[in-house]
Amino acid sequence: MARLALWLIKPVAHHPDWGWDTARGFVVRASSEEEARMIASLPTRCTDDVPPELIEGSGDEGPYPWLDKSQTTCVRLHDRGPRGVILRDFLNG
């Protein structure tokens, strides 16, 4: 089994057509960039009968931005570094 790593995935630029109910970024545990992007692209399943570990990524923006390297970056995070928040993706309306 491949070693898992943390991957930070976020938009390259602000997407003005992304309204509410859209993801703005992810930190994903996966074995490769491709796997991380695939996990982030999966539709959100937020229902009472779905365990939290199966709730995945994309919202109304759909899966394509998270798979497209021209629209999003995907950077491997190392376990070294200062203590603190890795991602706070906040949108207040």
Summary of the structure (lengths in Angstrom):
residues: 93
radius of gyration: 13.6
end to end distance: 42.7
largest distance: 42.7
contacts: 207
relative contact order: 0.29
helix: 17%
strand: 22%
